Each structure stands twice: as C-alpha cells, then as structure tokens.
C-alpha cells in the first residue's frame, strides 16, 4: 500500500526523575531529509536514532524532537545556587546583546537539568529507553502515513477511472469526427465553384486525416493509466514513478489539444488536463 509523506507520532516515557517526550513528524520532500532536535544527553545516540528512521522511511522531510524535563513528582532538594548564578550571568549577557529576546520563565528554569542539588541523570538508562521507544514511534508514524496514503490512492484511482472514460468516449467518437472534418473540407472546396483534381483532393484529405489522427495518443493514455494502477497496487514506494507518469499523461493531453478539430475534442483535452493536474498534486504527497 502506498504511503503518504505526511504523518505525526508521539511517545512519552519516564526514566527515574525525568520525563522524555518524543515527537516525530514528516512532510513532503524529494528525498529523505532528517532533522533531529535532541537534548545534550542524547547526542551520542544521534547516529542510532537516524538509522532507526532511515531503515523504515524512504522519502519525506522528517523531524524528530526529543525533550527531557524533570518529573514534577520526583524528589527535590535545595536549588543549586551556583548553577542559578551561572544561569543568571548568562541570561544577563544574552539580554545585553539581544534585548528583544524572551527570557525563560521561573518554571522553565526550575525544570532544567542541574538546577537541583540531587539532579543526577542516568544517561545510559535514558539513551536505552529512548532507543527502545523508537520502533513504536516509527510504527505509529508509518500507520499515519499509510492511512493518508490509502485516501490518496482512492482519489487517484477515481481520477484514473474518469480519464479512462474520457478516452473511451473520445475513441468511440473519433471516426464520426474524422468523417465530419472531411465533409466540411469538401464542402468548403466545392463552395469555390472551381474544377479540382479529385485524386489530389483525396490525397490531401488522407494527409490531413493522418495529421489529426490521435489514436496513438489515446492508446498511450490507456497504457499510462494502466501503469498507474500497477504502481498503486505494488508494495514499493511509487511516488517518483507516478510523478513521471503524470508528466507523460500531460504530454499526451497536450498533443490531443494541439490536434483538436472540434469543440468536442477540445473539451475532452481540457477535462483530461484538469484531472491530470489534480492527480499530480496528490502524487506529490506519496512516498
């Protein structure tokens, strides 16, 4: 089942006196673009976190954000006055150089690591718990992307059915349209009331009929729609392939428009372009 590149997942953990909040979200991108926002204590696990994501996702701009905060219910002792003094000095420097900056609240400072005298962090436990939570986090993200992918697949199949209907109607009317075109040309020539070489006239009519024949374009449209159906039914990421097929569909629709000889064919070409553009917009969301 194709999956969308749009999704969101979150997990919450408690390790000792600390809470870990994991959030992972993804949006469209041509490639797999990973951004990690980690507390210092998890920097050493960045490679493992990246690998956990890259092993499951192929495309998308993915942002993993992990926050580490002190548990409100954890035992607390006296504040670390030396650490508070260091923070105050640092904040004074920041305000001096960036007066428009927003200072942290007292609660945010109290929740920071190192403020309390008994602030000890088991870094190994936090890293281990964080890595253990990644499979479920990524599964939740993939489930979200798959659900959105199913919706997009349904929309694309519906548009493909409508394209096939337009092509079938176009093909059915093609002989009548060609006959009407030849009849109109004959009437115009005979309206001049001059003698003409019937053999030469027939040759010119055949030439014009070949020039305006769109049977090949209609066949290619059917073939491209069938290829879209095959891609949507596969188990591999299909976004890039579908994007290429959208370009091919649009090329055939443009050719139909350039060869149009009646209002009927002109309208069919416009309807095809509208449907193809709708599909192209949705395809941009698929992995």
C-alpha positions in Angstrom: 0.0 0.0 0.0 1.5 3.4 -1.0 2.0 5.7 2.0 1.9 9.5 2.2 4.8 11.5 3.3 2.6 13.4 5.8 2.4 12.0 9.3 2.8 12.5 13.0 3.6 10.3 16.1 4.4 10.9 19.7 5.6 8.9 22.7 6.0 9.7 26.4 8.5 8.0 28.8 9.5 8.3 32.4 13.1 7.5 33.4 14.0 8.0 37.0 13.1 11.5 37.9 12.9 12.7 34.3 10.3 12.7 31.6 11.1 12.0 27.9 8.8 13.4 25.2 9.4 12.1 21.7 7.6 13.6 18.7 8.2 12.7 15.0 6.5 14.4 12.1 7.0 14.3 8.4 6.0 16.3 5.3 6.8 16.2 1.6 10.3 16.1 0.3 12.1 14.8 -2.8 14.4 12.8 -0.7 14.7 11.6 2.9 15.7 14.7 4.9 16.2 14.0 8.6 16.3 16.7 11.3 16.9 15.8 14.9 16.4 18.1 17.9 17.9 16.4 20.9 19.0 17.2 24.5 22.7 17.1 25.0 22.5 13.8 26.8 21.2 12.1 23.7 23.7 13.5 21.2 25.8 10.4 21.4 22.8 8.3 20.2 22.1 10.5 17.2 23.5 8.0 14.6 21.4 5.2 16.0 18.3 7.4 16.0 18.9 8.4 12.4 19.4 4.8 11.4 16.2 3.7 13.1 14.2 6.2 10.9 16.2 5.7 7.7 15.6 1.9 7.9 11.8 2.4 7.7 11.3 5.5 5.6 12.4 6.3 2.0 11.2 9.8 1.4 10.0 12.8 3.4 11.2 15.7 5.4 11.2 14.1 8.9 11.8 15.9 12.2 12.4 14.0 15.4 12.2 16.2 18.5 13.0 14.8 22.0 12.6 16.8 25.1 14.0 15.9 28.6 12.2 17.5 31.5 12.3 17.0 35.2 9.4 15.0 36.6 7.2 17.2 38.8 6.7 14.3 41.2 10.3 13.5 41.6 12.0 14.2 45.0 13.7 17.6 45.1 16.2 19.1 47.4 17.6 22.7 47.6 18.3 24.5 44.4 21.9 24.6 43.2 22.7 28.2 43.9 25.9 28.1 41.9 24.1 26.8 38.9 21.4 29.5 39.3 24.1 32.2 39.5 25.7 30.9 36.3 22.4 30.9 34.5 21.6 34.5 35.7 25.0 35.7 34.4 24.4 34.0 31.0 20.9 35.5 30.7 22.2 39.0 31.5 24.7 38.7 28.7 22.0 37.5 26.3 19.7 40.4 27.3 22.5 42.9 26.8 23.2 41.7 23.3 19.7 40.6 22.3 17.3 42.9 24.3 14.3 41.8 22.2 14.8 38.1 23.2 12.2 36.4 25.5 13.7 35.3 28.8 12.7 31.8 30.2 10.1 31.6 33.0 11.0 30.6 36.5 9.2 27.3 36.0 11.2 26.6 32.9 14.4 27.3 34.8 13.3 25.0 37.7 12.6 22.2 35.3 16.1 22.4 33.7 18.7 19.8 34.3 21.3 20.6 37.0 19.2 23.1 39.0 18.6 20.8 41.9 21.3 19.6 44.2 20.3 16.0 43.8 20.0 16.3 40.0 21.5 13.1 38.7 20.8 11.7 35.3 21.4 8.1 34.4 22.4 8.8 30.8 22.7 5.1 29.8 19.1 4.4 31.0 17.8 7.4 29.2 19.5 6.5 25.9 18.4 2.9 26.2 14.8 3.8 26.9 14.8 6.3 24.1 16.1 3.8 21.5 13.7 1.1 22.8 10.8 3.6 22.1 11.8 4.3 18.5 10.2 1.2 16.8 6.8 2.0 18.2 7.2 5.7 17.4 8.1 5.0 13.8 5.3 2.4 13.5 2.8 5.0 14.7 4.2 7.4 12.1 4.1 4.8 9.3 0.5 3.9 10.3 -0.5 7.5 10.0 1.3 7.8 6.6 -0.3 4.6 5.4 -3.8 5.8 6.3 -3.2 9.0 4.4 -1.7 7.0 1.6 -4.9 4.9 1.3 -7.0 8.0 1.0 -4.8 9.4 -1.7 -4.8 6.1 -3.6 -8.6 6.1 -3.6 -8.5 9.6 -5.1 -6.0 8.7 -7.8 -8.0 5.5 -8.8 -11.1 7.6 -9.1 -9.4 10.1 -11.4 -7.9 7.3 -13.4 -11.3 5.9 -14.0 -12.6 9.2 -15.2 -9.6 9.6 -17.6 -10.4 6.1 -19.0 -14.0 7.1 -19.5 -13.0 10.3 -21.4 -10.5 8.3 -23.6 -13.1 5.6 -24.4 -15.7 8.3 -25.4 -13.1 10.1 -27.5 -12.1 6.9 -29.3 -15.8 6.0 -29.9 -16.5 9.4 -31.5 -13.2 9.5 -33.5 -14.5 8.0 -36.8 -17.5 10.3 -36.8 -15.3 13.4 -36.0 -12.9 12.5 -38.8 -15.8 12.0 -41.3 -17.3 15.3 -40.3 -14.0 17.0 -40.8 -13.5 15.6 -44.3 -17.1 16.5 -45.2 -16.6 20.1 -44.0 -13.4 20.4 -46.1 -15.1 19.0 -49.2 -17.9 21.5 -48.8 -15.5 24.4 -48.5 -13.5 23.4 -51.6 -16.6 22.9 -53.7 -18.0 26.2 -52.5 -15.4 28.0 -54.6 -17.1 26.5 -57.7 -13.9 25.6 -59.4 -12.7 22.4 -61.0 -10.4 20.3 -58.8 -8.4 17.1 -59.2 -10.4 14.5 -57.2 -7.3 12.3 -56.8 -5.2 15.2 -55.5 -8.1 16.1 -53.2 -8.3 12.6 -51.8 -4.5 12.6 -51.2 -4.8 15.9 -49.3 -7.7 14.6 -47.2 -5.7 11.5 -46.3 -2.8 13.7 -45.3 -5.0 15.8 -43.1 -6.6 12.8 -41.6 -3.2 11.3 -40.7 -2.0 14.6 -39.3 -5.1 14.9 -37.0 -5.3 11.2 -36.0 -5.0 10.8 -32.2 -5.4 7.0 -32.0 -1.8 6.6 -30.9 -2.2 9.2 -28.2 -5.3 7.6 -26.9 -3.5 4.2 -26.7 -0.7 5.8 -24.8 -3.1 7.4 -22.3 -4.7 4.0 -21.6 -1.2 2.5 -21.2 -0.1 5.2 -18.7 -3.3 4.8 -16.7 -2.7 1.1 -16.5 0.8 1.7 -15.3 -0.5 4.0 -12.6 -2.8 1.2 -11.4 0.1 -1.3 -11.3 2.2 1.2 -9.3 -0.6 1.8 -6.8 -1.0 -2.0 -6.4 2.7 -2.7 -5.6 4.5 -2.8 -2.3 7.3 -0.5 -3.2 7.4 3.3 -2.8 5.8 4.7 -6.0 5.8 8.4 -5.7 8.7 9.1 -8.2 7.3 6.7 -10.8 3.8 8.2 -10.5 5.3 11.7 -10.9 7.0 10.6 -14.2 3.7 9.1 -15.4 1.9 12.4 -14.6 4.3 14.1 -17.0 3.6 11.5 -19.7 -0.1 11.9 -19.3 0.1 15.6 -19.5 2.2 15.3 -22.7 -0.4 13.2 -24.4 -3.2 15.5 -23.3 -1.3 18.5 -24.8 -0.9 16.6 -28.1 -4.6 15.9 -28.2 -5.2 19.6 -27.7 -2.9 20.6 -30.5 -4.6 18.1 -32.9 -8.1 19.1 -31.9 -10.5 19.6 -34.8 -13.8 20.2 -33.0 -15.3 21.6 -29.8 -15.8 18.0 -28.6 -12.2 17.1 -28.8 -11.1 20.4 -27.3 -13.4 19.9 -24.3 -12.1 16.4 -23.8 -8.5 17.7 -23.8 -9.3 20.3 -21.2 -11.1 17.8 -19.0 -8.1 15.5 -19.2 -5.7 18.3 -18.2 -7.8 19.1 -15.2 -7.9 15.5 -14.0 -4.1 15.1 -14.6 -3.3 18.3 -12.6 -5.5 17.0 -9.7 -3.6 13.7 -9.7 -0.2 15.5 -10.0 -1.0 17.5 -6.8 -1.9 14.3 -4.9 1.1 12.3 -6.2 3.4 14.9 -4.7 2.3 13.6 -1.3 3.2 10.0 -1.9 6.5 8.4 -0.8 
